[in-house]
Amino acid sequence: MKKSQLLETIQDMPEEFSVDELMEKLLILQKIEEGQQQILDGKFFSEEEAKLKLEKWLK
């Protein structure tokens, strides 16, 4: 995460907020960034592959 994104996130928060609220928002943004990078790296499952994996888990 870039400092500019962190500052923007803090500026978008209400005037009063808890550290827990900020941490939750930052973790969500980090997970989104990680997911986007995985897509760029080709590290994802197609819809068919995901369905097959779910079928195995749900048995």
All heavy atoms as TSV, in Angstrom:
chain	resi	resn	atom	element	x	y	z
A	1	MET	N	N	0.843	-1.170	0.000
A	1	MET	CA	C	0.000	0.000	0.000
A	1	MET	C	C	0.890	1.235	0.000
A	1	MET	O	O	1.898	1.292	0.684
A	1	MET	CB	C	-0.906	-0.022	1.237
A	1	MET	CG	C	-1.772	1.192	1.372
A	1	MET	SD	S	-2.901	1.138	2.763
A	1	MET	CE	C	-4.017	-0.102	2.206
A	2	LYS	N	N	0.484	2.215	-0.767
A	2	LYS	CA	C	1.243	3.452	-0.838
A	2	LYS	C	C	0.782	4.418	0.246
A	2	LYS	O	O	-0.361	4.374	0.695
A	2	LYS	CB	C	1.061	4.091	-2.208
A	2	LYS	CG	C	1.635	3.262	-3.324
A	2	LYS	CD	C	1.429	3.938	-4.647
A	2	LYS	CE	C	2.025	3.068	-5.734
A	2	LYS	NZ	N	1.784	3.622	-7.057
A	3	LYS	N	N	1.690	5.279	0.644
A	3	LYS	CA	C	1.373	6.271	1.672
A	3	LYS	C	C	0.198	7.145	1.227
A	3	LYS	O	O	-0.678	7.469	2.029
A	3	LYS	CB	C	2.597	7.132	1.969
A	3	LYS	CG	C	2.359	8.058	3.143
A	3	LYS	CD	C	3.456	9.021	3.541
A	3	LYS	CE	C	4.780	8.937	2.973
A	3	LYS	NZ	N	5.725	9.951	3.452
A	4	SER	N	N	0.151	7.487	-0.045
A	4	SER	CA	C	-0.936	8.336	-0.544
A	4	SER	C	C	-2.292	7.630	-0.386
A	4	SER	O	O	-3.291	8.279	-0.053
A	4	SER	CB	C	-0.697	8.703	-2.008
A	4	SER	OG	O	-0.647	7.540	-2.811
A	5	GLN	N	N	-2.319	6.326	-0.593
A	5	GLN	CA	C	-3.563	5.582	-0.426
A	5	GLN	C	C	-3.964	5.532	1.053
A	5	GLN	O	O	-5.141	5.643	1.387
A	5	GLN	CB	C	-3.424	4.168	-0.978
A	5	GLN	CG	C	-4.728	3.415	-1.047
A	5	GLN	CD	C	-4.565	2.057	-1.679
A	5	GLN	OE1	O	-3.465	1.544	-1.822
A	5	GLN	NE2	N	-5.670	1.446	-2.043
A	6	LEU	N	N	-2.993	5.389	1.922
A	6	LEU	CA	C	-3.258	5.394	3.360
A	6	LEU	C	C	-3.840	6.743	3.789
A	6	LEU	O	O	-4.839	6.808	4.495
A	6	LEU	CB	C	-1.977	5.089	4.136
A	6	LEU	CG	C	-2.051	5.205	5.647
A	6	LEU	CD1	C	-3.040	4.216	6.225
A	6	LEU	CD2	C	-0.685	5.017	6.264
A	7	LEU	N	N	-3.214	7.818	3.333
A	7	LEU	CA	C	-3.701	9.150	3.679
A	7	LEU	C	C	-5.103	9.391	3.146
A	7	LEU	O	O	-5.954	9.962	3.834
A	7	LEU	CB	C	-2.736	10.220	3.154
A	7	LEU	CG	C	-1.351	10.242	3.819
A	7	LEU	CD1	C	-0.422	11.197	3.086
A	7	LEU	CD2	C	-1.469	10.600	5.282
A	8	GLU	N	N	-5.367	8.949	1.931
A	8	GLU	CA	C	-6.698	9.095	1.339
A	8	GLU	C	C	-7.737	8.319	2.150
A	8	GLU	O	O	-8.839	8.813	2.395
A	8	GLU	CB	C	-6.689	8.604	-0.099
A	8	GLU	CG	C	-8.002	8.785	-0.817
A	8	GLU	CD	C	-7.929	8.301	-2.254
A	8	GLU	OE1	O	-6.877	8.464	-2.894
A	8	GLU	OE2	O	-8.946	7.761	-2.713
A	9	THR	N	N	-7.361	7.124	2.584
A	9	THR	CA	C	-8.271	6.307	3.390
A	9	THR	C	C	-8.595	7.003	4.701
A	9	THR	O	O	-9.763	7.059	5.114
A	9	THR	CB	C	-7.646	4.918	3.665
A	9	THR	OG1	O	-7.397	4.272	2.408
A	9	THR	CG2	C	-8.556	4.060	4.510
A	10	ILE	N	N	-7.591	7.561	5.348
A	10	ILE	CA	C	-7.809	8.271	6.614
A	10	ILE	C	C	-8.678	9.503	6.388
A	10	ILE	O	O	-9.589	9.782	7.165
A	10	ILE	CB	C	-6.473	8.640	7.281
A	10	ILE	CG1	C	-5.756	7.367	7.744
A	10	ILE	CG2	C	-6.680	9.592	8.449
A	10	ILE	CD1	C	-4.348	7.585	8.244
A	11	GLN	N	N	-8.446	10.230	5.306
A	11	GLN	CA	C	-9.242	11.425	5.023
A	11	GLN	C	C	-10.701	11.081	4.740
A	11	GLN	O	O	-11.591	11.877	5.014
A	11	GLN	CB	C	-8.643	12.194	3.854
A	11	GLN	CG	C	-7.340	12.884	4.211
A	11	GLN	CD	C	-6.676	13.551	3.020
A	11	GLN	OE1	O	-6.982	13.250	1.878
A	11	GLN	NE2	N	-5.741	14.440	3.294
A	12	ASP	N	N	-10.954	9.890	4.190
A	12	ASP	CA	C	-12.324	9.462	3.894
A	12	ASP	C	C	-13.078	8.987	5.134
A	12	ASP	O	O	-14.296	8.836	5.089
A	12	ASP	CB	C	-12.327	8.342	2.850
A	12	ASP	CG	C	-11.966	8.840	1.463
A	12	ASP	OD1	O	-12.020	10.064	1.229
A	12	ASP	OD2	O	-11.633	7.992	0.610
A	13	MET	N	N	-12.351	8.757	6.225
A	13	MET	CA	C	-12.993	8.297	7.460
A	13	MET	C	C	-13.746	9.461	8.094
A	13	MET	O	O	-13.422	10.628	7.860
A	13	MET	CB	C	-11.940	7.763	8.438
A	13	MET	CG	C	-11.155	6.542	7.959
A	13	MET	SD	S	-12.112	5.051	7.808
A	13	MET	CE	C	-12.346	4.625	9.527
A	14	PRO	N	N	-14.762	9.139	8.904
A	14	PRO	CA	C	-15.463	10.216	9.624
A	14	PRO	C	C	-14.517	10.925	10.594
A	14	PRO	O	O	-13.408	10.451	10.865
A	14	PRO	CB	C	-16.578	9.485	10.378
A	14	PRO	CG	C	-16.313	8.045	10.254
A	14	PRO	CD	C	-15.287	7.823	9.214
A	15	GLU	N	N	-14.959	12.040	11.113
A	15	GLU	CA	C	-14.118	12.837	12.022
A	15	GLU	C	C	-13.653	12.015	13.220
A	15	GLU	O	O	-12.516	12.142	13.658
A	15	GLU	CB	C	-14.896	14.073	12.487
A	15	GLU	CG	C	-14.065	15.067	13.269
A	15	GLU	CD	C	-12.907	15.655	12.473
A	15	GLU	OE1	O	-13.038	15.820	11.240
A	15	GLU	OE2	O	-11.859	15.935	13.091
A	16	GLU	N	N	-14.529	11.162	13.738
A	16	GLU	CA	C	-14.147	10.294	14.852
A	16	GLU	C	C	-14.328	8.841	14.421
A	16	GLU	O	O	-15.371	8.474	13.879
A	16	GLU	CB	C	-15.023	10.585	16.074
A	16	GLU	CG	C	-14.733	11.945	16.688
A	16	GLU	CD	C	-15.494	12.155	17.990
A	16	GLU	OE1	O	-15.845	11.159	18.651
A	16	GLU	OE2	O	-15.715	13.330	18.323
A	17	PHE	N	N	-13.306	8.044	14.661
A	17	PHE	CA	C	-13.359	6.623	14.326
A	17	PHE	C	C	-12.399	5.872	15.240
A	17	PHE	O	O	-11.484	6.452	15.814
A	17	PHE	CB	C	-13.012	6.377	12.854
A	17	PHE	CG	C	-11.646	6.873	12.455
A	17	PHE	CD1	C	-10.536	6.061	12.572
A	17	PHE	CD2	C	-11.482	8.158	11.955
A	17	PHE	CE1	C	-9.274	6.518	12.196
A	17	PHE	CE2	C	-10.227	8.618	11.576
A	17	PHE	CZ	C	-9.124	7.797	11.699
A	18	SER	N	N	-12.636	4.578	15.346
A	18	SER	CA	C	-11.758	3.770	16.191
A	18	SER	C	C	-10.608	3.218	15.360
A	18	SER	O	O	-10.689	3.125	14.131
A	18	SER	CB	C	-12.536	2.609	16.813
A	18	SER	OG	O	-12.875	1.664	15.823
A	19	VAL	N	N	-9.562	2.863	16.037
A	19	VAL	CA	C	-8.418	2.253	15.368
A	19	VAL	C	C	-8.855	0.936	14.729
A	19	VAL	O	O	-8.406	0.594	13.630
A	19	VAL	CB	C	-7.257	2.026	16.368
A	19	VAL	CG1	C	-6.132	1.247	15.724
A	19	VAL	CG2	C	-6.751	3.359	16.897
A	20	ASP	N	N	-9.763	0.219	15.389
A	20	ASP	CA	C	-10.266	-1.041	14.833
A	20	ASP	C	C	-10.952	-0.816	13.487
A	20	ASP	O	O	-10.770	-1.597	12.552
A	20	ASP	CB	C	-11.242	-1.710	15.801
A	20	ASP	CG	C	-10.549	-2.296	17.017
A	20	ASP	OD1	O	-9.325	-2.556	16.958
A	20	ASP	OD2	O	-11.232	-2.498	18.041
A	21	GLU	N	N	-11.753	0.251	13.383
A	21	GLU	CA	C	-12.424	0.558	12.121
A	21	GLU	C	C	-11.417	0.852	11.016
A	21	GLU	O	O	-11.563	0.382	9.884
A	21	GLU	CB	C	-13.361	1.750	12.294
A	21	GLU	CG	C	-14.574	1.477	13.149
A	21	GLU	CD	C	-15.366	2.711	13.482
A	21	GLU	OE1	O	-14.756	3.779	13.745
A	21	GLU	OE2	O	-16.603	2.618	13.477
A	22	LEU	N	N	-10.394	1.621	11.353
A	22	LEU	CA	C	-9.352	1.942	10.377
A	22	LEU	C	C	-8.596	0.689	9.955
A	22	LEU	O	O	-8.365	0.465	8.762
A	22	LEU	CB	C	-8.386	2.984	10.946
A	22	LEU	CG	C	-7.211	3.358	10.046
A	22	LEU	CD1	C	-7.684	3.948	8.722
A	22	LEU	CD2	C	-6.282	4.328	10.775
A	23	MET	N	N	-8.238	-0.137	10.916
A	23	MET	CA	C	-7.498	-1.364	10.612
A	23	MET	C	C	-8.314	-2.291	9.716
A	23	MET	O	O	-7.783	-2.886	8.772
A	23	MET	CB	C	-7.091	-2.086	11.894
A	23	MET	CG	C	-6.067	-1.337	12.723
A	23	MET	SD	S	-4.530	-0.997	11.832
A	23	MET	CE	C	-3.938	-2.643	11.552
A	24	GLU	N	N	-9.609	-2.393	10.000
A	24	GLU	CA	C	-10.481	-3.238	9.182
A	24	GLU	C	C	-10.512	-2.749	7.741
A	24	GLU	O	O	-10.386	-3.528	6.796
A	24	GLU	CB	C	-11.893	-3.249	9.765
A	24	GLU	CG	C	-12.844	-4.153	9.015
A	24	GLU	CD	C	-14.220	-4.191	9.639
A	24	GLU	OE1	O	-14.365	-3.906	10.838
A	24	GLU	OE2	O	-15.162	-4.511	8.907
A	25	LYS	N	N	-10.641	-1.448	7.574
A	25	LYS	CA	C	-10.678	-0.873	6.229
A	25	LYS	C	C	-9.343	-1.089	5.506
A	25	LYS	O	O	-9.312	-1.439	4.327
A	25	LYS	CB	C	-11.016	0.611	6.306
A	25	LYS	CG	C	-11.314	1.235	4.970
A	25	LYS	CD	C	-12.018	2.550	5.127
A	25	LYS	CE	C	-12.488	3.015	3.773
A	25	LYS	NZ	N	-13.402	4.131	3.841
A	26	LEU	N	N	-8.239	-0.910	6.211
A	26	LEU	CA	C	-6.921	-1.105	5.613
A	26	LEU	C	C	-6.689	-2.561	5.228
A	26	LEU	O	O	-6.105	-2.850	4.174
A	26	LEU	CB	C	-5.824	-0.623	6.565
A	26	LEU	CG	C	-5.779	0.888	6.808
A	26	LEU	CD1	C	-4.736	1.219	7.876
A	26	LEU	CD2	C	-5.506	1.645	5.517
A	27	LEU	N	N	-7.148	-3.484	6.057
A	27	LEU	CA	C	-7.000	-4.907	5.738
A	27	LEU	C	C	-7.801	-5.274	4.492
A	27	LEU	O	O	-7.323	-6.029	3.640
A	27	LEU	CB	C	-7.428	-5.776	6.923
A	27	LEU	CG	C	-6.450	-5.816	8.083
A	27	LEU	CD1	C	-7.078	-6.539	9.278
A	27	LEU	CD2	C	-5.161	-6.508	7.681
A	28	ILE	N	N	-9.000	-4.730	4.383
A	28	ILE	CA	C	-9.815	-4.993	3.194
A	28	ILE	C	C	-9.113	-4.462	1.950
A	28	ILE	O	O	-9.023	-5.163	0.930
A	28	ILE	CB	C	-11.218	-4.365	3.349
A	28	ILE	CG1	C	-12.003	-5.127	4.413
A	28	ILE	CG2	C	-11.963	-4.340	2.011
A	28	ILE	CD1	C	-13.292	-4.456	4.835
A	29	LEU	N	N	-8.590	-3.248	2.024
A	29	LEU	CA	C	-7.877	-2.676	0.871
A	29	LEU	C	C	-6.647	-3.501	0.512
A	29	LEU	O	O	-6.351	-3.724	-0.667
A	29	LEU	CB	C	-7.478	-1.225	1.162
A	29	LEU	CG	C	-8.624	-0.226	1.234
A	29	LEU	CD1	C	-8.119	1.137	1.690
A	29	LEU	CD2	C	-9.337	-0.122	-0.102
A	30	GLN	N	N	-5.932	-3.989	1.518
A	30	GLN	CA	C	-4.754	-4.822	1.280
A	30	GLN	C	C	-5.149	-6.122	0.590
A	30	GLN	O	O	-4.485	-6.555	-0.358
A	30	GLN	CB	C	-4.036	-5.122	2.585
A	30	GLN	CG	C	-2.810	-5.995	2.395
A	30	GLN	CD	C	-2.160	-6.377	3.713
A	30	GLN	OE1	O	-2.685	-6.136	4.784
A	30	GLN	NE2	N	-1.004	-6.996	3.622
A	31	LYS	N	N	-6.228	-6.749	1.036
A	31	LYS	CA	C	-6.687	-8.003	0.429
A	31	LYS	C	C	-7.114	-7.776	-1.021
A	31	LYS	O	O	-6.857	-8.618	-1.891
A	31	LYS	CB	C	-7.832	-8.620	1.230
A	31	LYS	CG	C	-7.427	-9.079	2.606
A	31	LYS	CD	C	-6.395	-10.179	2.530
A	31	LYS	CE	C	-5.982	-10.643	3.905
A	31	LYS	NZ	N	-4.927	-11.652	3.861
A	32	ILE	N	N	-7.744	-6.641	-1.300
A	32	ILE	CA	C	-8.122	-6.322	-2.676
A	32	ILE	C	C	-6.877	-6.183	-3.536
A	32	ILE	O	O	-6.806	-6.720	-4.646
A	32	ILE	CB	C	-8.984	-5.044	-2.719
A	32	ILE	CG1	C	-10.350	-5.322	-2.096
A	32	ILE	CG2	C	-9.121	-4.525	-4.155
A	32	ILE	CD1	C	-11.199	-4.090	-1.876
A	33	GLU	N	N	-5.873	-5.477	-3.041
A	33	GLU	CA	C	-4.617	-5.312	-3.782
A	33	GLU	C	C	-3.955	-6.658	-4.041
A	33	GLU	O	O	-3.453	-6.910	-5.135
A	33	GLU	CB	C	-3.652	-4.408	-3.017
A	33	GLU	CG	C	-3.968	-2.945	-3.116
A	33	GLU	CD	C	-2.922	-2.080	-2.418
A	33	GLU	OE1	O	-1.860	-2.582	-2.022
A	33	GLU	OE2	O	-3.194	-0.875	-2.274
A	34	GLU	N	N	-3.937	-7.529	-3.026
A	34	GLU	CA	C	-3.341	-8.859	-3.190
A	34	GLU	C	C	-4.086	-9.656	-4.256
A	34	GLU	O	O	-3.464	-10.314	-5.091
A	34	GLU	CB	C	-3.356	-9.619	-1.867
A	34	GLU	CG	C	-2.365	-9.095	-0.849
A	34	GLU	CD	C	-2.499	-9.759	0.511
A	34	GLU	OE1	O	-3.314	-10.706	0.667
A	34	GLU	OE2	O	-1.787	-9.346	1.443
A	35	GLY	N	N	-5.414	-9.583	-4.239
A	35	GLY	CA	C	-6.219	-10.285	-5.235
A	35	GLY	C	C	-5.963	-9.770	-6.641
A	35	GLY	O	O	-5.844	-10.544	-7.595
A	36	GLN	N	N	-5.852	-8.465	-6.778
A	36	GLN	CA	C	-5.569	-7.878	-8.090
A	36	GLN	C	C	-4.196	-8.322	-8.594
A	36	GLN	O	O	-4.022	-8.620	-9.777
A	36	GLN	CB	C	-5.658	-6.356	-8.019
A	36	GLN	CG	C	-7.070	-5.865	-7.838
A	36	GLN	CD	C	-7.158	-4.368	-7.586
A	36	GLN	OE1	O	-6.236	-3.748	-7.061
A	36	GLN	NE2	N	-8.289	-3.784	-7.960
A	37	GLN	N	N	-3.218	-8.391	-7.693
A	37	GLN	CA	C	-1.886	-8.824	-8.092
A	37	GLN	C	C	-1.887	-10.301	-8.487
A	37	GLN	O	O	-1.229	-10.697	-9.450
A	37	GLN	CB	C	-0.865	-8.588	-6.965
A	37	GLN	CG	C	0.570	-8.845	-7.387
A	37	GLN	CD	C	1.011	-7.958	-8.542
A	37	GLN	OE1	O	0.847	-6.754	-8.506
A	37	GLN	NE2	N	1.577	-8.559	-9.577
A	38	GLN	N	N	-2.654	-11.126	-7.771
A	38	GLN	CA	C	-2.762	-12.542	-8.118
A	38	GLN	C	C	-3.349	-12.711	-9.516
A	38	GLN	O	O	-2.897	-13.563	-10.288
A	38	GLN	CB	C	-3.610	-13.284	-7.089
A	38	GLN	CG	C	-2.910	-13.480	-5.767
A	38	GLN	CD	C	-3.809	-14.078	-4.706
A	38	GLN	OE1	O	-5.035	-14.079	-4.823
A	38	GLN	NE2	N	-3.199	-14.577	-3.643
A	39	ILE	N	N	-4.335	-11.885	-9.844
A	39	ILE	CA	C	-4.923	-11.951	-11.185
A	39	ILE	C	C	-3.877	-11.596	-12.230
A	39	ILE	O	O	-3.730	-12.294	-13.246
A	39	ILE	CB	C	-6.151	-11.017	-11.291
A	39	ILE	CG1	C	-7.297	-11.590	-10.450
A	39	ILE	CG2	C	-6.575	-10.828	-12.744
A	39	ILE	CD1	C	-8.472	-10.652	-10.279
A	40	LEU	N	N	-3.113	-10.537	-11.984
A	40	LEU	CA	C	-2.072	-10.135	-12.928
A	40	LEU	C	C	-1.010	-11.216	-13.083
A	40	LEU	O	O	-0.453	-11.399	-14.166
A	40	LEU	CB	C	-1.415	-8.824	-12.471
A	40	LEU	CG	C	-2.298	-7.573	-12.532
A	40	LEU	CD1	C	-1.572	-6.386	-11.918
A	40	LEU	CD2	C	-2.715	-7.273	-13.958
A	41	ASP	N	N	-0.746	-11.953	-11.991
A	41	ASP	CA	C	0.256	-13.019	-12.016
A	41	ASP	C	C	-0.302	-14.331	-12.550
A	41	ASP	O	O	0.420	-15.321	-12.642
A	41	ASP	CB	C	0.823	-13.253	-10.608
A	41	ASP	CG	C	1.614	-12.066	-10.083
A	41	ASP	OD1	O	2.024	-11.204	-10.902
A	41	ASP	OD2	O	1.815	-11.985	-8.851
A	42	GLY	N	N	-1.595	-14.354	-12.871
A	42	GLY	CA	C	-2.221	-15.562	-13.388
A	42	GLY	C	C	-2.503	-16.607	-12.321
A	42	GLY	O	O	-2.697	-17.775	-12.629
A	43	LYS	N	N	-2.527	-16.195	-11.068
A	43	LYS	CA	C	-2.751	-17.121	-9.955
A	43	LYS	C	C	-4.208	-17.078	-9.529
A	43	LYS	O	O	-4.564	-16.492	-8.511
A	43	LYS	CB	C	-1.851	-16.759	-8.771
A	43	LYS	CG	C	-0.381	-16.864	-9.074
A	43	LYS	CD	C	0.441	-16.444	-7.875
A	43	LYS	CE	C	1.917	-16.501	-8.194
A	43	LYS	NZ	N	2.728	-15.997	-7.080
A	44	PHE	N	N	-5.077	-17.681	-10.335
A	44	PHE	CA	C	-6.494	-17.715	-10.023
A	44	PHE	C	C	-7.108	-18.951	-10.665
A	44	PHE	O	O	-6.495	-19.602	-11.508
A	44	PHE	CB	C	-7.205	-16.448	-10.508
A	44	PHE	CG	C	-7.115	-16.232	-12.001
A	44	PHE	CD1	C	-8.097	-16.726	-12.841
A	44	PHE	CD2	C	-6.045	-15.542	-12.553
A	44	PHE	CE1	C	-8.008	-16.536	-14.213
A	44	PHE	CE2	C	-5.958	-15.343	-13.922
A	44	PHE	CZ	C	-6.936	-15.847	-14.751
A	45	PHE	N	N	-8.319	-19.290	-10.245
A	45	PHE	CA	C	-9.039	-20.432	-10.788
A	45	PHE	C	C	-10.116	-19.933	-11.738
A	45	PHE	O	O	-10.763	-18.916	-11.481
A	45	PHE	CB	C	-9.720	-21.235	-9.667
A	45	PHE	CG	C	-8.760	-21.885	-8.720
A	45	PHE	CD1	C	-8.650	-21.436	-7.419
A	45	PHE	CD2	C	-7.973	-22.946	-9.125
A	45	PHE	CE1	C	-7.773	-22.031	-6.535
A	45	PHE	CE2	C	-7.095	-23.552	-8.250
A	45	PHE	CZ	C	-6.990	-23.098	-6.957
A	46	SER	N	N	-10.321	-20.688	-12.826
A	46	SER	CA	C	-11.437	-20.372	-13.709
A	46	SER	C	C	-12.729	-20.725	-12.983
A	46	SER	O	O	-12.725	-21.389	-11.945
A	46	SER	CB	C	-11.334	-21.183	-15.002
A	46	SER	OG	O	-11.565	-22.563	-14.716
A	47	GLU	N	N	-13.838	-20.302	-13.547
A	47	GLU	CA	C	-15.129	-20.602	-12.929
A	47	GLU	C	C	-15.345	-22.114	-12.845
A	47	GLU	O	O	-15.816	-22.628	-11.836
A	47	GLU	CB	C	-16.255	-19.945	-13.731
A	47	GLU	CG	C	-17.617	-20.105	-13.095
A	47	GLU	CD	C	-18.717	-19.388	-13.864
A	47	GLU	OE1	O	-18.411	-18.549	-14.728
A	47	GLU	OE2	O	-19.882	-19.682	-13.580
A	48	GLU	N	N	-14.965	-22.827	-13.896
A	48	GLU	CA	C	-15.113	-24.290	-13.901
A	48	GLU	C	C	-14.253	-24.937	-12.823
A	48	GLU	O	O	-14.692	-25.836	-12.118
A	48	GLU	CB	C	-14.734	-24.874	-15.270
A	48	GLU	CG	C	-15.874	-24.957	-16.243
A	48	GLU	CD	C	-17.082	-25.692	-15.691
A	48	GLU	OE1	O	-16.956	-26.835	-15.216
A	48	GLU	OE2	O	-18.171	-25.088	-15.717
A	49	GLU	N	N	-13.000	-24.490	-12.706
A	49	GLU	CA	C	-12.103	-25.042	-11.673
A	49	GLU	C	C	-12.656	-24.776	-10.273
A	49	GLU	O	O	-12.613	-25.649	-9.414
A	49	GLU	CB	C	-10.707	-24.428	-11.805
A	49	GLU	CG	C	-9.958	-24.846	-13.053
A	49	GLU	CD	C	-8.693	-24.032	-13.262
A	49	GLU	OE1	O	-8.699	-22.817	-12.969
A	49	GLU	OE2	O	-7.696	-24.618	-13.730
A	50	ALA	N	N	-13.197	-23.592	-10.072
A	50	ALA	CA	C	-13.760	-23.246	-8.768
A	50	ALA	C	C	-14.967	-24.123	-8.452
A	50	ALA	O	O	-15.118	-24.609	-7.326
A	50	ALA	CB	C	-14.149	-21.772	-8.735
A	51	LYS	N	N	-15.824	-24.370	-9.453
A	51	LYS	CA	C	-16.989	-25.237	-9.244
A	51	LYS	C	C	-16.559	-26.646	-8.864
A	51	LYS	O	O	-17.150	-27.258	-7.973
A	51	LYS	CB	C	-17.856	-25.266	-10.501
A	51	LYS	CG	C	-18.676	-24.016	-10.702
A	51	LYS	CD	C	-19.516	-24.129	-11.972
A	51	LYS	CE	C	-20.312	-22.857	-12.209
A	51	LYS	NZ	N	-21.113	-22.951	-13.442
A	52	LEU	N	N	-15.529	-27.163	-9.537
A	52	LEU	CA	C	-15.050	-28.513	-9.226
A	52	LEU	C	C	-14.498	-28.587	-7.807
A	52	LEU	O	O	-14.744	-29.545	-7.072
A	52	LEU	CB	C	-13.970	-28.944	-10.230
A	52	LEU	CG	C	-14.469	-29.236	-11.643
A	52	LEU	CD1	C	-13.275	-29.475	-12.590
A	52	LEU	CD2	C	-15.400	-30.437	-11.658
A	53	LYS	N	N	-13.762	-27.571	-7.400
A	53	LYS	CA	C	-13.221	-27.547	-6.035
A	53	LYS	C	C	-14.349	-27.464	-4.995
A	53	LYS	O	O	-14.301	-28.138	-3.975
A	53	LYS	CB	C	-12.244	-26.394	-5.851
A	53	LYS	CG	C	-10.923	-26.614	-6.551
A	53	LYS	CD	C	-9.931	-25.567	-6.159
A	53	LYS	CE	C	-8.580	-25.857	-6.733
A	53	LYS	NZ	N	-7.917	-26.996	-6.108
A	54	LEU	N	N	-15.355	-26.657	-5.285
A	54	LEU	CA	C	-16.485	-26.535	-4.356
A	54	LEU	C	C	-17.242	-27.845	-4.234
A	54	LEU	O	O	-17.671	-28.226	-3.149
A	54	LEU	CB	C	-17.431	-25.427	-4.809
A	54	LEU	CG	C	-17.036	-24.015	-4.415
A	54	LEU	CD1	C	-17.992	-23.007	-5.045
A	54	LEU	CD2	C	-17.029	-23.842	-2.911
A	55	GLU	N	N	-17.408	-28.540	-5.353
A	55	GLU	CA	C	-18.096	-29.834	-5.315
A	55	GLU	C	C	-17.385	-30.794	-4.374
A	55	GLU	O	O	-18.026	-31.505	-3.605
A	55	GLU	CB	C	-18.177	-30.438	-6.716
A	55	GLU	CG	C	-19.210	-29.789	-7.611
A	55	GLU	CD	C	-19.194	-30.355	-9.016
A	55	GLU	OE1	O	-18.543	-31.408	-9.261
A	55	GLU	OE2	O	-19.840	-29.740	-9.890
A	56	LYS	N	N	-16.065	-30.798	-4.420
A	56	LYS	CA	C	-15.276	-31.685	-3.544
A	56	LYS	C	C	-15.445	-31.286	-2.079
A	56	LYS	O	O	-15.554	-32.126	-1.203
A	56	LYS	CB	C	-13.804	-31.657	-3.940
A	56	LYS	CG	C	-13.515	-32.302	-5.264
A	56	LYS	CD	C	-12.040	-32.205	-5.607
A	56	LYS	CE	C	-11.755	-32.776	-6.991
A	56	LYS	NZ	N	-10.343	-32.618	-7.364
A	57	TRP	N	N	-15.462	-29.996	-1.812
A	57	TRP	CA	C	-15.571	-29.507	-0.433
A	57	TRP	C	C	-16.944	-29.762	0.154
A	57	TRP	O	O	-17.095	-29.993	1.359
A	57	TRP	CB	C	-15.283	-28.018	-0.358
A	57	TRP	CG	C	-13.866	-27.623	-0.628
A	57	TRP	CD1	C	-12.771	-28.444	-0.679
A	57	TRP	CD2	C	-13.378	-26.311	-0.873
A	57	TRP	NE1	N	-11.653	-27.711	-0.948
A	57	TRP	CE2	C	-11.993	-26.404	-1.078
A	57	TRP	CE3	C	-13.989	-25.071	-0.953
A	57	TRP	CZ2	C	-11.206	-25.303	-1.342
A	57	TRP	CZ3	C	-13.188	-23.973	-1.221
A	57	TRP	CH2	C	-11.824	-24.099	-1.403
A	58	LEU	N	N	-17.973	-29.676	-0.692
A	58	LEU	CA	C	-19.338	-29.784	-0.207
A	58	LEU	C	C	-19.835	-31.216	-0.069
A	58	LEU	O	O	-20.939	-31.448	0.396
A	58	LEU	CB	C	-20.283	-28.994	-1.115
A	58	LEU	CG	C	-20.021	-27.494	-1.185
A	58	LEU	CD1	C	-20.934	-26.825	-2.204
A	58	LEU	CD2	C	-20.205	-26.852	0.181
A	59	LYS	N	N	-19.012	-32.203	-0.429
A	59	LYS	CA	C	-19.419	-33.610	-0.302
A	59	LYS	C	C	-19.267	-34.085	1.111
A	59	LYS	O	O	-18.573	-33.721	1.921
A	59	LYS	CB	C	-18.581	-34.487	-1.222
A	59	LYS	CG	C	-18.987	-34.312	-2.660
A	59	LYS	CD	C	-18.244	-35.269	-3.531
A	59	LYS	CE	C	-18.693	-35.103	-4.972
A	59	LYS	NZ	N	-18.054	-36.017	-5.838
